[in-house]
Amino acid sequence: MTTLPKPRQPELKTSLPGPKTAAIMARDAQHLSTSYMRPYPFVPDHGEGVWLTDVDGNTMLDFFAGIAVSTTGHAHPHVVKAVQEQVTRFTHVCLTDYPQEITTSLAERMVKHVEKPGEKWRVFFGNSGAEAVEAAVKLARNHTGRSHIISTIGSFHGRTYGAITLTGSKTKYKRGFGPLLPNVSHVPYPNPFRPPLGATAGTCGQAVIDHIEGLFQTIIPADEVAAIIIEPMQGEGGYIVPPADFLPKLRALCDRHGIMLIFDEVQAGMGRSGKMYSFQHFDGQNGMNCQPDIITVAKGIASGMPISAMLAKESVMTWPVGSHGSTYGGNPVAAAAAHATLDLLEGVVRHPGCGESLMENAAQVGEFIMAELKAMQVEFPFIGDVRGAGMFIGIEFVMPDGRPDGKLRDAASMAMFERGLLNLDCGEAVIRISPPLILTREEAATGLEIMRDALRTLK
Ligand SMILES: Cc1ncc(COP(=O)(O)O)c(C=O)c1O
């Protein structure tokens, strides 16, 4: 009888934090910005695939991928090679002033995932998610000649002044930083688990649409609204998937009033949800369309190299020469990493054990994780909701009366970390599962087993 090799497990060689980790954490606390958060003591030394080893030699399973960034895992050989090759050619000239083939071909490649027959898109490159959001809002204002922007409660769009004004998830991001951008309003996000506006899970999408139309009658002239910006699946706010009818109805509302629809795909995009862009789960369903006018992407685009993109329909990208730019945006080394990442996401290059492509792997292994987590709800009644798509999954912790239980979530997060599972919170009481998209079913099962063990200590 053949015995299968035991799947790899986290290896904890010291108690946590180990001595080197503790020493670096202490120096970090002395010299780095007081604004940085440190959810638990972890200092990385090196990584390989879905595993990260800290400076004390403790190896942990990565279930958060540097906030949904490291799509191809750590130090993927295909990405490493692409970066090394580009570094030896040139690391910078400046895309704002000179074209570079590597970025031109990246743009050509990216628009293929959104273009429909008879419709052309263009790309502006930046360095971070916030920069892509700033570009999107500037373009929407410039194109429409209108100023008002509508965003959603619970959203996160970044920390620059425009992006922070649009953000609606936590007041701590705004306290003491005003005045912020004028002419920005927030409307509820249709969260089926906690429906806003007195609606139900099934009616909350329509309720939010009615709410916006109501604002247009009473407070905000619709013909002064440049754009509605929304995460098609809300990230920092709690990994929330809206009801299927919502985004098509929002598209129709924007069409009625000549408003630009911006989808912020910074966290859920680039294959994480099992499709290239998360809105594509809703577009074309039941004959309904929700193609936006502008898309922002960052995070998962280049396996951790800093690059972001703002994609817009050609008919919308009408701002004049010189009106917007960036010194580093579209950097060739980051662009090389983005090409290599896309190779793996699209399946042009196969990753062993991950099916046709990483996007397909995200869909299949994500489905397995969701099913397992839903089954866990029987044993752990404090898991109030499990939701998501692909490897964009949220677990919401609740009190016996159904209210969000942030304290229990924090305890669960720490118990998982202590067992070698790197994880990250979001929303009021949610743990997000956003692992590298190369996670196999076996590795997922290992992580889920650690979770079960950790959650049992909370019972
Ligand atoms: C949806 C979304 N938009 C924008 C941002 C900002 O990205 P960055 O931190 O790269 O500026 C984030 C970051 O978490 C995000 O999740």
The ligand as a MOL file (V3000), in Angstrom:
LIG
                    3D

  0  0  0     0  0            999 V3000
M  V30 BEGIN CTAB
M  V30 COUNTS 16 16 0 0 0
M  V30 BEGIN ATOM
M  V30 1 C -10.8170 48.9140 -3.3440 0
M  V30 2 C -9.5650 49.6680 -3.0350 0
M  V30 3 N -9.3120 50.8060 -3.6840 0
M  V30 4 C -8.1900 51.5280 -3.4590 0
M  V30 5 C -7.2660 51.0940 -2.5110 0
M  V30 6 C -6.0200 51.8940 -2.2740 0
M  V30 7 O -4.9120 51.2310 -2.7660 0
M  V30 8 P -3.4360 51.6870 -2.3270 0
M  V30 9 O -3.2800 51.3310 -0.8870 0
M  V30 10 O -2.5460 50.9180 -3.2400 0
M  V30 11 O -3.3530 53.1490 -2.5600 0
M  V30 12 C -7.4990 49.9080 -1.8140 0
M  V30 13 C -6.5380 49.4260 -0.7910 0
M  V30 14 O -6.8160 48.5950 0.0270 0
M  V30 15 C -8.6770 49.1820 -2.0690 0
M  V30 16 O -8.9580 48.0360 -1.4200 0
M  V30 END ATOM
M  V30 BEGIN BOND
M  V30 1 1 1 2
M  V30 2 1 2 3
M  V30 3 2 2 15
M  V30 4 2 3 4
M  V30 5 1 4 5
M  V30 6 1 5 6
M  V30 7 2 5 12
M  V30 8 1 6 7
M  V30 9 1 7 8
M  V30 10 2 8 9
M  V30 11 1 8 10
M  V30 12 1 8 11
M  V30 13 1 12 13
M  V30 14 1 12 15
M  V30 15 2 13 14
M  V30 16 1 15 16
M  V30 END BOND
M  V30 END CTAB
M  END
